[in-house]
Amino acid sequence: MLLQSWRRYALAVLYRVCGLPREPYPPRVYRYRRSARFTVTIRKSACTLTVTAAAADDRARFALPRTCPVAIGANPDGADKQAVGDKRTPEGVFPICQKLRLAPPHGGFGSHWLRLDTRPCWEGIGIHGTNKPASLGTRASAGCLRMANADVAWLYRLLPLGTLVVIEQ
């Protein structure tokens, strides 16, 4: 942590001294390898998330496939995401690029966060828990995918970075 803050300070001084233009938000770099061990399929029309495994031993070991209810983007038209703030869930194939365990109090994001690499179009789309379990199975989010806290904690432990998430109509 100390090295990261020192590095930020050194870069800020370098940019200021040299007069280089600086981006307000430099692009984030996520390091992960694609993983084909598991696949997550989200069906927006049914508001469900299904986890499947490629290998038969994984299917038996983890009791897969498993389906969980999710809350998706609140926009009632159900179309693909078109602009920031339109309350739609994007469609496509996105790898999991970051996994976070959130410190209590968890607030509206629950206990865990799985960020989807939806760049270059969208930033900040992910799978997370919720403090409103009654919203599961409905259109209630700002574009993310809400799950029960127990289900997202299970996903957090099960899925490696790089697992592909397929979001379809």
Backbone as a ProteinNet text record, in pm:
[ID]
protein_1_A
[PRIMARY]
MLLQSWRRYALAVLYRVCGLPREPYPPRVYRYRRSARFTVTIRKSACTLTVTAAAADDRARFALPRTCPVAIGANPDGADKQAVGDKRTPEGVFPICQKLRLAPPHGGFGSHWLRLDTRPCWEGIGIHGTNKPASLGTRASAGCLRMANADVAWLYRLLPLGTLVVIEQ
[TERTIARY]
83.4	0	87.1	193.2	282.7	349.5	387.7	450.4	355.6	226.9	130	110.8	102.1	82.9	209.3	327	450	455.9	413	414.8	319.8	200.3	106	165.1	229.4	290	400.3	484.9	595.3	541.7	436.7	379.4	318.1	250.3	191.1	298.4	410.2	520.9	579.6	598.3	654.3	565.5	435.2	343.9	348.2	353.8	354.5	484.1	598.7	729.3	747.8	709.6	730.1	619.5	508.9	397.8	324.4	327	259.3	108.8	29.5	-114.9	-145.6	-238	-272	-420.6	-449.5	-589.7	-650.6	-775.5	-835.6	-852.8	-883	-897.2	-820.4	-697.7	-622.8	-694.1	-684.4	-755	-702.2	-794.6	-755	-706.2	-610.4	-559.4	-593.7	-670.5	-705	-625.4	-557.6	-479	-551.4	-584.7	-650.7	-632	-648.3	-646.9	-788.5	-825.8	-957.6	-965.4	-1076.4	-1098	-1220	-1203.6	-1314.3	-1371.4	-1329.7	-1374.1	-1523.9	-1571.9	-1713.5	-1766.1	-1897.5	-1964	-2086	-2106.8	-2222.6	-2311.6	-2438.6	-2534.8	-2644.8	-2667.5	-2772.4	-2879.3	-3001.5	-3114.9	-3197.1	-3192.3	-3263.5	-3414.6	-3466.3	-3610.7	-3665.3	-3584.7	-3628.8	-3571.8	-3481.5	-3413.1	-3345.6	-3267.8	-3197.7	-3050.8	-2969.7	-2827.6	-2803.7	-2740.9	-2713.3	-2563.7	-2508.7	-2366.4	-2354.8	-2270.8	-2244.9	-2094.9	-2056.2	-1914.4	-1884.5	-1761.6	-1720.9	-1692	-1633.8	-1594.3	-1701.1	-1717.2	-1817.7	-1786.3	-1658	-1624.3	-1657.2	-1642.1	-1681.9	-1833.4	-1907.1	-2052.8	-2100.4	-2040.4	-2080.6	-2032.2	-1909	-1849.4	-1922.8	-1965.5	-2028.6	-2179.5	-2240.3	-2384.8	-2432.4	-2369.2	-2402.6	-2477.9	-2560.7	-2585.6	-2671.6	-2651.3	-2726.4	-2783.5	-2909.3	-2976.7	-3019.1	-2994.7	-3027.7	-3106.2	-3199.7	-3269.3	-3178.4	-3192.6	-3116.6	-3211.6	-3169	-3238.1	-3153	-3217.2	-3145.3	-3182.3	-3132.7	-3158.5	-3306	-3338.4	-3477.6	-3552.3	-3483.1	-3550.7	-3647.6	-3775.9	-3876.5	-3869.3	-3797.2	-3796.4	-3709.6	-3616.8	-3535.5	-3432.5	-3410.1	-3313.6	-3169.9	-3074.9	-2933.3	-2894.6	-2792.8	-2745.9	-2699.4	-2739.6	-2704.1	-2630.2	-2652.1	-2588.2	-2573.3	-2476.4	-2456.9	-2581.7	-2631.9	-2748.6	-2882	-2882	-3010.9	-3078.6	-3018.5	-3074.5	-3102.1	-3012.4	-3020.7	-2899.5	-2917.3	-2807.8	-2752	-2619.2	-2562.8	-2572.6	-2578.1	-2581.3	-2448.9	-2406	-2281.5	-2209	-2081.6	-1997	-1886.7	-1880.8	-1787.2	-1713.5	-1580.2	-1507.8	-1513.6	-1504	-1491.8	-1348.1	-1330.3	-1195.2	-1151.3	-1242.6	-1206.3	-1306.4	-1253.6	-1338.4	-1304.5	-1408.7	-1387.1	-1478.8	-1423.8	-1504.7	-1524.2	-1647.9	-1676.8	-1682.9	-1628.5	-1626.6	-1762.8	-1802.4	-1929.8	-1922.5	-2027.1	-2159.5	-2158.5	-2224.6	-2217.1	-2300.4	-2399.6	-2483.6	-2561.4	-2586.7	-2668.2	-2598	-2464.4	-2389.5	-2365.9	-2417.6	-2400.2	-2256.7	-2222.1	-2091.9	-1982.4	-2016.9	-1916.5	-1949	-1844.3	-1856.6	-1772.7	-1831.2	-1761.3	-1773.7	-1664.9	-1667.5	-1656.1	-1739.5	-1733.7	-1655	-1570.1	-1489.6	-1575.3	-1651	-1741.8	-1681.3	-1552.3	-1488.1	-1479.9	-1470.2	-1452	-1581.7	-1695.5	-1823.1	-1865.7	-1858.2	-1915.5	-1814.7	-1820.2	-1733	-1821.8	-1788.9	-1862.7	-1983.4	-1990.5	-2098.9	-2050	-2131.6	-2087.3	-2202.3	-2162.9	-2256.3	-2229.1	-2331.9	-2310.7	-2431.9	-2415.3	-2524.6	-2621.5	-2716.7	-2815.8	-2866.4	-2911.4	-2978.4	-3130.3	-3174.7	-3318.7	-3351.1	-3357.4	-3382.4	-3516.9	-3610.8	-3741	-3729.2	-3619.9	-3602.3	-3554.6	-3511.3	-3459.7	-3570.6	-3534.7	-3632.8	-3709.5	-3667.3	-3736.7	-3636.7	-3689.1	-3606.4	-3595.2	-3480.5	-3471.4	-3336.8	-3237.4	-3103.9	-3075	-2958.8	-2916.5	-2840.9	-2835.5	-2766.3	-2685	-2647.6	-2573.8	-2668	-2610.8	-2687	-2683.4	-2798.6	-2808.1	-2842.1	-2779.1	-2807.8	-2825.6	-2878.6	-2883	-2739.2	-2715.8	-2579.4	-2515.9	-2592.7	-2538	-2498	-2576.7	-2545.2	-2421.8	-2407.7	-2290.7	-2164.5	-2175.7	-2060	-2017.4	-2114.1	-2082.9	-2013.3	-2063.5	-1999.7	-1858	-1839.4	-1707.8	-1606	-1646.2	-1555.2	-1534.3	-1635.9	-1632.2	-1559	-1589.7	-1545.3	-1408.2	-1316.2	-1187.5	-1200.5	-1103.9	-1099	-1090.4	-1151.4	-1149.8	-1266.7	-1350.3	-1469.5	-1562.6	-1611.3	-1698.1	-1841.2	-1899.5	-2039	-2113.5	-2212.9	-2293	-2424.5	-2449.9	-2576	-2657.9	-2773.2	-2858.1	-3000.7	-3074.7	-3212.8	-3295
-119.6	0	124.9	121.3	235.8	260.2	150.7	163.6	226.5	188.3	244.9	394.4	438.2	580	658.7	599.2	666.8	680.1	574.5	576.8	684.5	695.8	800.9	939.8	959.1	1087.9	1119.7	1021.4	1042.8	1076.7	1007.5	1038.6	1177.9	1217.2	1351.3	1458.1	1439.6	1535.5	1537.6	1420.5	1412.6	1484.5	1461.9	1530	1681.5	1725.9	1868.8	1933.5	1871.7	1928.5	1930.7	1823.5	1814.9	1881.3	1916.6	1980.3	1887.1	1758.3	1661.6	1664.7	1646.8	1638.1	1509.5	1516.3	1400.2	1369.3	1241.9	1201	1211.6	1258.2	1267.1	1129.6	1028.4	892.2	799.2	763.1	673.4	539.7	475	347.6	242.5	163.3	57.5	-63.4	-131.4	-253.6	-367.7	-462.7	-580.7	-698.2	-771.2	-885.1	-1014.3	-1092	-1219.3	-1304.3	-1433.3	-1526.3	-1576.7	-1596.8	-1652	-1792.6	-1822.2	-1953.2	-2017.8	-2141.3	-2212.6	-2319.9	-2319.6	-2422.9	-2412.4	-2289.6	-2265.1	-2161.6	-2162.9	-2060.8	-2012.3	-1881.5	-1820.9	-1764.8	-1803.6	-1753.9	-1679.5	-1555.8	-1473.6	-1449.8	-1487.6	-1465.8	-1350.2	-1238.3	-1118.8	-1140.1	-1214.8	-1234.6	-1313.3	-1404.3	-1484.7	-1434.8	-1336.8	-1285.3	-1398.6	-1480.7	-1592.1	-1592.9	-1651	-1672.5	-1822.2	-1884.2	-2027.9	-2050.3	-2130.2	-2165.4	-2308.8	-2330.1	-2464.2	-2488.6	-2616.7	-2654.9	-2732.9	-2717.7	-2787.9	-2934.8	-2965.7	-3102.4	-3173	-3302.3	-3380.6	-3390.6	-3398.9	-3408.4	-3279.3	-3163.7	-3036.2	-3028.4	-3080.6	-3077.7	-3157.7	-3273.4	-3356.5	-3296.2	-3245.2	-3192.3	-3069.7	-2980.3	-2855.2	-2853.9	-2968.7	-2980.9	-2880.8	-2886.8	-2794.5	-2869.7	-2806	-2661.9	-2614.8	-2489.6	-2426.5	-2294.9	-2270	-2148.9	-2065.4	-1934.1	-1840.9	-1723.8	-1666.3	-1546.1	-1424	-1331.2	-1205.9	-1090.3	-970.5	-848.2	-784.9	-739.2	-679.3	-532	-466.1	-324.6	-289.2	-176.6	-137.2	-87.9	-57.3	-6.5	-112.3	-79.7	-180.3	-232.2	-164.4	-211.3	-336	-363.7	-484.3	-484.6	-372.1	-364.6	-364.4	-369.9	-366.6	-226.6	-219.9	-92.1	-0.7	127.3	221.4	343.8	381.1	500.3	482.5	555	552.2	610	541.8	590.1	549.6	465.3	428.1	310	260.3	152.6	25.5	-5.7	-128.9	-215.5	-345.9	-439.6	-471.7	-458.7	-484.7	-632.6	-660.2	-797.9	-828.1	-953.3	-995	-1096.7	-1118	-1211.8	-1131.5	-1137	-1056.2	-1143.5	-1133.8	-1208.6	-1137.1	-1214.1	-1155.9	-1107.2	-978.1	-921	-879.3	-876.1	-835.2	-894.6	-940.9	-995.4	-921.3	-870.7	-796.9	-850.4	-859	-887.8	-753.7	-712.2	-579.6	-584.3	-482.1	-474.8	-432.3	-483.3	-440.2	-293.7	-214.4	-252.5	-259.9	-359.6	-385.7	-290.1	-228.2	-135.2	-205.8	-135.4	-188.9	-289.5	-304.1	-394.3	-531	-556.2	-686.8	-712	-838.6	-874.1	-895.3	-917.9	-948.1	-876.6	-854.9	-784.7	-859	-891.7	-953.1	-857.5	-788.9	-689.8	-760.8	-718.7	-771	-674.6	-728.9	-646.5	-612.5	-504.1	-460.3	-346.4	-321.7	-214.1	-251.2	-158.5	-15.7	61.3	-5.9	66.2	109.2	17.2	45	14.3	88.3	68.7	54.6	-38.2	-50.3	-141.6	-232.1	-329.4	-455.9	-510.7	-629.7	-707.7	-815.9	-901	-875.5	-841.9	-812.5	-855.9	-855.5	-889.5	-773.6	-789.5	-683.3	-683.7	-567.2	-558.3	-554.9	-579.3	-582.5	-714.8	-824.7	-954.4	-963.6	-879	-880.9	-835.9	-767.5	-719.7	-829.6	-944.1	-1051.3	-1106.2	-1132.9	-1181.2	-1069.4	-944	-828.2	-738.4	-633	-527.7	-417.1	-411	-316.6	-247.1	-283	-226.1	-114.2	-52.6	53.7	-3.8	-135.8	-200.5	-320.4	-323.8	-437.8	-555.5	-665.5	-786.1	-810.8	-801.8	-824.4	-970.2	-1023.2	-1160.6	-1163.1	-1273.4	-1292.5	-1298.9	-1245.3	-1240.2	-1378.2	-1479.3	-1615.4	-1668.5	-1638.4	-1685.5	-1617.8	-1487.1	-1418.3	-1457	-1488.3	-1537.4	-1674	-1760.1	-1888.8	-1869.4	-1778.1	-1748.3	-1697.5	-1609.5	-1552	-1662.2	-1760.9	-1871.2	-1966.7	-1987	-2086.9	-2039.8	-1920.7	-1878.1	-1811.9	-1854.6	-1785.5	-1661	-1570.9	-1456.6	-1509.8	-1439.2	-1480.2	-1567.9	-1608.2	-1687.3	-1603.7	-1663.3	-1590.3	-1586.1	-1465.5	-1441.9	-1402.7	-1483.3	-1458.2	-1395	-1272.2	-1204.1	-1198.4	-1261.7	-1267.6	-1228.5	-1199	-1156.1	-1271.2
0	0	0	79.5	86.7	-47.4	-116.9	-247.7	-348.3	-343.9	-436.7	-413.1	-287.5	-261.7	-296.7	-274.5	-314	-465	-535.7	-681.8	-734.5	-675.3	-716.6	-694.8	-579.1	-549.1	-649.4	-679.6	-773.9	-912.8	-956	-1087.4	-1090	-982.3	-977.1	-986.9	-916.6	-923.1	-1063.1	-1123	-1257.8	-1358.1	-1351.4	-1442.6	-1422.6	-1297	-1268.4	-1314.8	-1287.3	-1323.9	-1474.3	-1541.7	-1686.1	-1766.5	-1700.8	-1770.5	-1864.8	-1835	-1920.9	-1895.7	-2001.9	-1979.1	-1904.5	-1813.5	-1732.4	-1746.6	-1768.4	-1776.2	-1637	-1625.4	-1492.6	-1428	-1507.1	-1456.3	-1549	-1512.8	-1600.6	-1612.6	-1729	-1745.8	-1648.8	-1594.1	-1500.9	-1579	-1522.3	-1581.9	-1487.4	-1537.7	-1459.4	-1514.8	-1427.3	-1470.3	-1433	-1535.2	-1512.7	-1637.4	-1621.6	-1734.5	-1755.3	-1880	-1908.4	-1850.3	-1788.3	-1728.1	-1790.6	-1838.7	-1901.3	-1809	-1683.7	-1590.8	-1561.9	-1541.1	-1513.7	-1612	-1633.3	-1713.9	-1636.3	-1638.6	-1574.3	-1685.2	-1684.6	-1783.5	-1710.1	-1751.9	-1692.2	-1798.1	-1766.1	-1856.5	-1801.1	-1873.7	-1827.6	-1829.1	-1925	-1934.9	-1815.9	-1760	-1646.2	-1512.9	-1517.3	-1397.4	-1319.5	-1392.4	-1329	-1367.5	-1279.6	-1302.5	-1286	-1386.3	-1382.8	-1394.6	-1303.9	-1306.2	-1354.3	-1457.3	-1507.6	-1506.3	-1505.9	-1506.3	-1632.6	-1683.4	-1804.5	-1776.3	-1661.2	-1629.6	-1546.4	-1572.4	-1500.1	-1351.6	-1315.8	-1173.6	-1099.8	-1165.9	-1104.4	-1089.3	-1189.6	-1180.8	-1060.1	-1038.2	-924.3	-792.5	-790.5	-666.4	-614.9	-705.7	-664.7	-686.1	-717.5	-740.9	-845.4	-962.8	-1071.6	-1180.2	-1259.6	-1262.5	-1145	-1110	-1001.2	-1052.9	-1024.1	-1069.6	-949.4	-957.6	-849.8	-907.9	-831.2	-878.8	-869.6	-963.1	-962.1	-991.2	-952.6	-993.2	-1102.6	-1208.9	-1321.2	-1332.4	-1437.6	-1458.8	-1455.1	-1393.2	-1367.9	-1490.9	-1600	-1718.7	-1771.2	-1786.6	-1821.4	-1964.7	-2054.9	-2193.9	-2213	-2119.5	-2126.9	-2237.6	-2301.1	-2411.2	-2358.3	-2452.6	-2417.4	-2369.8	-2284	-2228.8	-2342.2	-2336.4	-2441.4	-2389.3	-2263.2	-2207	-2056.6	-2001.6	-1856.8	-1790.6	-1689	-1617.2	-1675.2	-1780.4	-1839.7	-1769.7	-1661.8	-1578.7	-1658.8	-1753.4	-1830.1	-1798.5	-1804.5	-1787	-1925.7	-1945.3	-2078.4	-2115	-2245.6	-2294.4	-2361.6	-2351	-2413.6	-2327.5	-2360.3	-2286.7	-2220.3	-2087.7	-2011.5	-1909.6	-1901.8	-1798.2	-1663.1	-1555.8	-1422	-1408.3	-1381.2	-1377.3	-1237.3	-1141.4	-1006	-907.2	-793.9	-687.8	-559.4	-491.1	-367	-258.1	-138.5	-19.4	48.9	66.2	120.2	272.6	334.8	481.7	534.6	652	711.9	752.2	753.6	704.8	552.8	497.9	355.6	271.9	330	254.8	145.3	37.5	-70.6	-159.1	-144.4	-232.1	-171.1	-53.1	8.3	50.7	66	123.2	19.9	-106.7	-208.7	-339.8	-420.3	-548.2	-650.8	-765	-877.5	-995.6	-1027.5	-1137.2	-1271.3	-1366.6	-1502.1	-1589.2	-1674.8	-1764.8	-1886.5	-1876.1	-1982	-2064.1	-2044.7	-2119.6	-2267.2	-2359.5	-2337	-2319	-2328.4	-2325.2	-2185	-2087.4	-1956.3	-1847	-1740.5	-1624.6	-1501.6	-1414.8	-1289.4	-1293.1	-1390.9	-1395.3	-1326.1	-1236.9	-1165.8	-1105.3	-1039.2	-965.6	-818.5	-742.4	-600.9	-519.4	-388.6	-297.8	-284.7	-196.3	-176.8	-33.6	10.8	141.1	121.9	-1.6	-33.9	-102.8	-28.6	-92.2	-163.1	-128.9	-197.1	-342.7	-378.7	-516.1	-610.7	-558.2	-643.1	-732.1	-858.4	-955	-1021.8	-1000.5	-1059.8	-1131.5	-1191.6	-1251.7	-1147.9	-1079	-967.6	-955.5	-1035.9	-1015.3	-1115.5	-1098	-1189.7	-1309.4	-1321.5	-1432.6	-1388.2	-1261.5	-1207	-1186.3	-1141.3	-1112.5	-963.2	-898.1	-753.1	-726.1	-620.7	-578.2	-427.6	-377.3	-232.2	-181.6	-62.7	-9.1	2.2	41	51.8	-85.6	-189	-324.2	-381.1	-361	-415.5	-338.3	-209.8	-134.1	-188.2	-223.6	-283.7	-418	-502.5	-631.3	-611.5	-514.5	-485.3	-456.8	-377.7	-343.4	-460.8	-543	-649.2	-775.1	-821.7	-954.3	-951.4	-1038.4	-1049.5	-1137.3	-1125.8	-1216.6	-1359.2	-1452.3	-1592.3	-1632.5	-1535.7	-1570.1	-1657.8	-1764.4	-1857.4	-1804.8	-1813.5	-1776	-1902.8	-1939	-2058.8	-2012.8	-2059.3	-2026.9	-2155.7	-2150.5	-2270.7	-2237.2	-2341.5	-2325.9	-2273.5
[MASK]
+++++++++++++++++++++++++++++++++++++++++++++++++++++++++++++++++++++++++++++++++++++++++++++++++++++++++++++++++++++++++++++++++++++++++++++++++++++++++++++++++++++++++

